Amino acid sequence: MLPLSLWPLPERRATIGVFTDIDDTLTTEGAITADALQALVHLKDAGLHVIAITGRPVGWSEPFARTWPVDAIVAENGSVALVSGHRPDRLIRLYQQDAEIRAANFIRMQQVAQRVLREVPGSVLSQDSPGRETDIAIDHGEFTDLPAGKIAEVVRIMQEEGMHATVSSIHINGWFGDHNKLVGAGWIVRELYGRALDAEMHRWVYVGDSSNDQLMFQAFGQSVGVANIRRFASGLTHWPRYVTHGERGAGFAEVAAALLAQPPRLA
């Protein structure tokens, strides 16, 4: 990883949008900080696209989609998006799976969740589980401290049941379907702007903090890890290109400041 100060000015000036994780990237101790929120405001005021993409549930994400200055929040690791369309009173939900598939998958996911709870002592569902529609989450670091061996066991069970499984800074998420954060990013760019993300990847930035961001770090040439990414050092295969000095929300504010040091050239 290179220090953010080495991010070339021409790359920053060519940026048209920012994808960002939420937990421990925008937030600190579970809440967005004033500097991170102001950074979102500055990015939007400068005309950049700003999209949050998270493993958190759609129900949990709804109040933030209504109040934060973002184009959309893509929740549950790419499967569902919340779009205000400049009308927070009429928040729109978009899904990658149709209602019939979601209903069938929901039943299967609850069965897997119960297996995990039976077979992995100390495992508990995340407290935000009631807001989840297309995945399940086991808490390992938000309100419960689940050891690394048990985290690995949860992942094994999910994968054995045919699920995709990722580990964020706080949860182990599992779901049925081919979506993920990268697929969700391409999907929402098509839905919102009618464009192909593949054709403009070099003009977007991704900011994240944990092992479930590795796919995005690998895909985006302009990828940034906030400083707390280092706590996942032993488990990372793909690292962000740059790293901030500050952790969490303070690190995100650094990214915004770097982008806005010179007016970006927008599409």
C-alpha positions, -999 to +999 in steps of 0.1 A: +000+000+000+012+035-008+005+065+014-024+086+001+000+115-005+014+096-035-019+095-053-012+112-086-030+145-092-041+135-128-059+104-115-076+124-088-087+151-113-102+125-136-124+109-109-161+111-114-174+090-085-167+073-052-179+040-039-175+036-001-181+009+025-200+021+056-190+003+088-155+014+100-150+033+068-176+061+071-185+053+106-165+054+139-178+034+169-210+027+149-219+063+140-209+086+111-186+113+123-190+150+115-159+151+093-170+120+073-205+135+068-191+168+057-168+150+033-199+134+017-214+169+014-182+183-002-180+154-027-216+159-038-213+197-040-183+191-063-205+171-086-191+137-080-213+106-078-213+091-043-226+056-036-223+037-003-221-001-007-224-023+024-231-057+039-256-040+062-293-048+057-316-027+036-338-019+067-308-006+086-297+015+056-330+032+050-326+062+074-292+069+060-304+068+024-329+094+034-305+118+051-270+113+038-259+132+006-254+100-015-269+089-048-278+055-034-270+029-008-264-006-022-271-029+008-267-066+016-235-070-005-250-059-038-285-074-039-307-044-031-304-006-035-321+024-019-324+054-042-341+086-031-342+103-065-341+136-046-373+126-029-365+111+005-402+108+012-404+084-017-374+061-013-372+035-040-360-001-035-343-019-064-336-056-063-313-078-083-335-109-076-372-111-083-397-116-054-402-153-060-365-160-058-361-138-027-389-156-009-374-191-016-339-180-007-352-164+026-365-197+038-333-215+029-312-188+046-331-191+079-324-229+079-287-223+074-287-196+102-302-221+126-276-247+117-249-222+124-264-213+158-266-250+167-232-261+155-210-231+164-210-224+202-212-187+210-225-177+176-254-152+174-273-135+147-265-099+141-287-074+159-297-059+126-310-092+113-347-082+113-339-057+086-323-083+063-341-095+032-315-113+010-288-125+034-280-136+069-254-122+092-236-137+122-220-111+146-183-116+152-172-081+162-200-056+168-216-068+200-199-103+202-163-113+201-162-145+181-127-161+179-111-166+145-115-203+145-153-200+150-155-174+123-139-198+100-163-225+110-193-202+103-179-195+068-174-232+062-210-241+071-223-213+049-202-224+019-211-261+025-248-250+022-241-234-012-239-198+001-215-171-007-198-160+025-177-129+034-163-115+066-166-078+073-152-058+102-182-068+123-202-096+106-201-128+087-225-125+058-240-154+038-263-153+008-276-173-022-271-157-056-243-144-079-243-109-065-215-093-045-202-058-040-186-055-074-216-069-092-238-045-072-216-016-082-219-023-119-256-029-115-263+004-097-243+024-123-264+010-150-296+016-131-288+052-121-268+065-150-274+041-179-236+035-182-213+006-180-190+007-150-164-015-168-158+013-193-151+039-166-135+019-137-104+041-139-126+071-130-141+057-099-126+053-064-134+026-039-128+032-001-130+003+023-116-012+055-118-050+057-114-084+041-148-083+025-136-053+004-109-073-013-128-079-045-133-041-048-096-034-040-086-058-067-110-044-093-105-007-088-071+008-097-080+037-075-087+018-043-081+032-008-080+016+026-086+036+057-058+030+081-077+004+102-074-020+072-041-030+087-058-051+114-068-075+087-033-078+074-030-116+081-060-124+061-057-101+030-048-114-004-057-082-023-047-049-007-059-014-016-035+007-037-034+035-012-039+039+026-049+069+047-032+081+078-064+083+098-087+055+107-124+051+099-143+083+092-112+105+096-096+084+069-126+088+046-124+126+051-087+124+040-098+107+007-124+134+000-098+162+008-074+145-017-100+143-044-111+179-039-076+194-037-081+202-074-115+205-093-123+171-108-130+168-145-164+153-147-180+133-174 
